[in-house]
Amino acid sequence: MTRQADRSLEQCVALVQARARQVRRHIVEMVYLAQSGHIGGALSAADIVTALYWDLMRIDPARPDWPDRDRFILSKGHACPVWYANLAMRGYFGLEHLRTLRQFGSILQGHPDMHKTPGVDITTGSLGQGLSLGVGMALHGKLAGKDYRVYVMLGDGEINEGQVWEAAASSAKYKLDNLIAFVDNNRLQMDGLTADVMPMEPIDAKWRAFNWEVARIDGHDVRAILSAVEWAWTVRGRPVCIIADTVKGKGVSFMENQRAWHGEAPNQEQYEQAMAELAGP
């Protein structure tokens, strides 16, 4: 289990904020050491993924295959350093593995691999497929009488993919109120601004049109993240989409809102500056 009943909301917020800062440091170090990887979208998703793993999801790192665990799917699989950092910090595997990102023989591939990495519930990387996988997991939970929840993290550029909307329609048809999707709305994708590549706003209206319940939040406000997910738990008969407005490269001044950091690795000087900016408890 993750949520501790004896913690106050303030304690939960403080814990997630502290862990998210550590997660961001791990992300920067992993990509720097590998000199390869997707840093911008990992940093933008850090507060959400950390909130899930440190406060919201029902998990047991000692039993990665526990049948009643909550499931997490990183549909934007290229942002996997944020997932790996949380999994290591929660104890699914040793922190030393974080230094082996994208190396031959590593358990940490450039995109998540369920056959190599403890705690990875499904292999991802081909954009647009994660929500469909979440539909399958959530539907199984319903049919099997399980009470676990399925969380799916989508990128805002990723929702250009038509398969996302087929899955959205299916989710509503089957009333999958055990399915919660996040859209990491950092407004940038590999080729430029999402508004220029393929405009998707109003994103919230689109999800509502597919019969989802929708909330829109600041994706770096931990209190808002916790509140939105706890609200999602109360919804009955519909899946929930939480649109999280975020900043690509969040936490590192020269990476923030810069398309170049979608898939760029920092040099030594940039690495040292980033780690200094992210210094803290």
C-alpha positions in Angstrom: 0.0 0.0 0.0 1.1 3.6 -0.6 -1.3 6.0 1.1 -0.7 6.3 4.8 -3.8 7.0 6.9 -1.7 8.7 9.6 -0.3 11.4 7.2 -2.0 14.8 7.0 -2.5 16.4 3.6 0.3 18.8 4.3 2.6 15.9 5.1 1.6 14.1 1.9 2.2 17.3 -0.2 5.6 17.9 1.4 6.7 14.2 0.9 5.7 14.3 -2.8 7.4 17.6 -3.4 10.7 16.4 -1.8 10.6 13.1 -3.7 9.8 14.9 -7.0 12.9 17.0 -6.6 15.0 13.8 -6.1 13.3 12.2 -9.1 14.3 15.2 -11.3 17.9 14.9 -10.2 17.9 11.3 -11.1 16.4 12.1 -14.5 19.1 14.6 -15.3 21.9 12.3 -14.1 20.5 9.3 -16.0 20.3 11.1 -19.3 23.6 12.8 -18.8 25.4 9.5 -18.1 23.7 7.8 -21.0 24.2 10.8 -23.3 20.9 9.7 -24.7 17.2 9.9 -23.7 14.2 12.1 -23.4 14.6 14.6 -20.6 12.1 17.4 -21.2 8.9 15.2 -21.1 10.3 13.2 -18.1 10.8 16.4 -16.1 7.3 17.7 -17.0 5.6 14.5 -15.7 7.7 14.2 -12.5 5.2 15.7 -10.1 2.3 13.5 -11.3 4.2 10.2 -11.5 5.8 10.9 -8.1 2.4 11.6 -6.5 1.1 8.3 -7.8 3.9 6.2 -6.6 4.5 8.0 -3.2 0.9 8.7 -2.1 -1.9 7.6 -4.4 -1.4 4.1 -5.9 -2.0 0.8 -4.1 1.3 -1.0 -4.7 3.8 -3.3 -3.0 7.3 -3.1 -4.4 8.1 -6.4 -2.8 5.4 -8.0 -4.9 5.5 -6.3 -8.4 3.1 -8.9 -9.7 0.6 -8.6 -6.8 -2.8 -9.2 -8.6 -4.6 -6.5 -6.6 -2.1 -3.7 -7.2 -3.0 -0.6 -9.1 -1.6 -0.4 -12.6 0.4 2.4 -14.2 1.0 2.8 -17.9 3.4 5.3 -19.3 2.0 5.6 -22.8 4.5 8.3 -23.6 7.1 5.6 -23.1 10.1 7.7 -24.2 9.8 9.7 -20.9 10.7 6.5 -19.0 13.5 8.1 -16.8 10.7 9.5 -14.6 9.2 6.1 -14.2 12.5 4.4 -13.6 13.5 6.9 -10.9 10.3 6.4 -9.0 10.5 2.6 -9.3 14.1 2.6 -8.0 13.3 5.0 -5.1 10.3 2.9 -4.1 12.5 -0.2 -4.0 11.5 -2.2 -7.0 15.2 -2.4 -7.9 18.5 -0.9 -6.7 19.3 2.8 -7.3 22.6 1.7 -8.9 20.6 0.6 -12.0 19.7 4.2 -12.7 23.3 4.8 -13.8 22.9 2.1 -16.6 20.1 3.7 -18.6 20.2 2.6 -22.3 23.4 0.6 -21.8 23.7 -2.9 -23.2 22.6 -5.5 -20.7 20.8 -2.9 -18.5 17.4 -3.6 -17.1 16.5 0.0 -18.1 15.8 0.2 -21.8 15.3 3.4 -23.7 11.5 2.6 -23.6 9.8 0.6 -20.9 10.1 -3.2 -21.2 7.9 -5.3 -18.9 10.2 -8.3 -19.4 13.3 -6.5 -18.1 12.2 -4.0 -15.5 10.5 -4.9 -12.2 7.4 -2.8 -11.7 6.8 -2.1 -15.4 3.3 -3.4 -16.0 3.3 -3.2 -19.8 5.8 -2.4 -22.5 5.3 0.9 -24.2 7.0 3.2 -26.7 4.8 3.1 -29.8 2.8 6.3 -29.2 -1.0 6.1 -29.1 -1.3 2.6 -27.7 -1.2 3.0 -23.9 -4.8 4.0 -23.4 -6.0 0.9 -25.3 -3.8 -1.2 -23.0 -5.4 0.6 -20.1 -8.8 -0.2 -21.3 -8.0 -3.9 -21.4 -6.6 -3.8 -17.9 -9.5 -1.9 -16.5 -12.1 -4.1 -18.3 -10.4 -7.2 -16.9 -10.6 -5.7 -13.4 -14.3 -5.1 -13.8 -15.0 -8.6 -15.2 -12.8 -10.3 -12.5 -14.5 -8.3 -9.7 -11.2 -6.6 -8.7 -11.0 -3.2 -7.2 -7.7 -2.0 -8.6 -7.4 1.2 -10.6 -5.5 1.8 -13.8 -3.6 5.0 -14.4 -2.4 6.0 -17.9 -0.1 8.9 -18.7 -0.5 10.3 -22.2 1.5 13.1 -23.9 -0.3 16.0 -25.4 1.4 15.4 -28.7 0.5 11.7 -28.4 -3.2 12.5 -28.5 -2.8 13.4 -32.2 -3.0 9.6 -32.6 -6.4 8.3 -33.7 -6.1 5.1 -31.6 -6.3 7.3 -28.5 -9.8 8.3 -29.3 -10.9 4.8 -30.2 -9.8 3.8 -26.8 -11.5 6.8 -25.3 -14.8 5.8 -26.9 -14.4 2.2 -25.7 -13.7 3.3 -22.1 -16.9 5.3 -21.9 -19.0 2.5 -23.5 -17.8 0.0 -20.8 -18.2 2.6 -18.0 -14.6 2.1 -16.8 -14.7 4.2 -13.7 -11.6 2.3 -12.6 -9.6 4.1 -15.4 -7.9 7.4 -14.9 -6.0 9.1 -17.7 -3.6 12.0 -17.4 -2.7 14.2 -20.4 0.8 15.8 -19.8 0.0 19.0 -21.5 3.4 20.6 -21.8 2.5 22.1 -25.2 5.7 20.9 -27.0 6.5 17.8 -29.0 9.5 16.7 -31.0 8.7 18.9 -34.1 7.5 22.0 -32.3 4.5 23.5 -30.5 1.6 21.1 -30.3 -0.7 24.0 -31.4 1.3 24.2 -34.6 1.8 20.5 -35.3 -1.8 19.4 -34.7 -4.0 21.7 -32.7 -6.0 19.8 -30.1 -7.5 22.5 -27.9 -10.0 22.5 -26.4 -8.7 19.3 -25.0 -11.1 19.2 -22.1 -14.1 19.6 -24.4 -12.9 16.7 -26.6 -12.7 14.3 -23.7 -16.1 15.4 -22.4 -17.5 14.8 -25.9 -16.3 11.2 -25.5 -18.3 10.9 -22.3 -15.4 11.2 -19.9 -15.4 13.1 -16.6 -12.7 15.8 -16.9 -10.6 17.9 -14.6 -8.0 20.4 -15.6 -5.2 21.3 -13.2 -1.7 22.7 -12.8 0.4 19.6 -13.2 3.1 20.9 -10.9 0.8 21.7 -8.0 1.0 18.6 -5.8 -2.0 19.6 -3.8 -4.1 19.9 -7.0 -2.8 16.5 -8.3 -3.8 14.8 -5.1 -7.2 16.5 -5.0 -7.9 15.7 -8.6 -7.1 12.0 -8.2 -9.1 11.7 -5.0 -12.0 13.3 -6.8 -11.6 10.8 -9.6 -12.0 8.0 -7.1 -15.5 9.2 -6.4 -16.7 9.2 -10.0 -19.1 6.4 -10.9 -20.0 5.0 -14.3 -17.4 7.0 -16.4 -13.6 7.1 -16.9 -11.8 10.2 -15.8 -9.3 12.4 -17.7 -7.1 14.8 -15.8 -5.5 17.3 -18.1 -2.4 18.5 -16.4 -1.0 21.8 -17.7 2.8 21.4 -17.4 6.1 22.9 -18.4 8.5 20.8 -20.6 11.8 20.6 -18.8 10.3 21.8 -15.5 12.8 22.5 -12.8 15.8 23.3 -14.9 15.8 27.0 -16.1 17.4 26.6 -19.5 15.4 23.5 -20.4 12.0 24.9 -19.5 9.7 25.4 -22.6 12.5 24.6 -25.0 11.7 22.1 -27.7 15.4 21.2 -28.2 15.3 19.4 -24.8 12.7 16.9 -26.0 15.4 14.4 -26.7 18.7 16.1 -25.9 21.3 15.1 -23.3 23.1 17.8 -21.3 26.9 18.3 -21.6 29.0 18.5 -18.4 28.5 22.2 -17.8 24.7 21.9 -18.4 24.6 18.9 -16.1 26.3 20.7 -13.3 24.1 23.7 -13.6 20.9 21.6 -13.7 22.0 19.6 -10.6 22.7 22.8 -8.8 19.3 24.2 -9.6 17.7 21.0 -8.4 19.7 20.8 -5.2 17.7 20.5 -2.0 16.4 17.9 0.5 
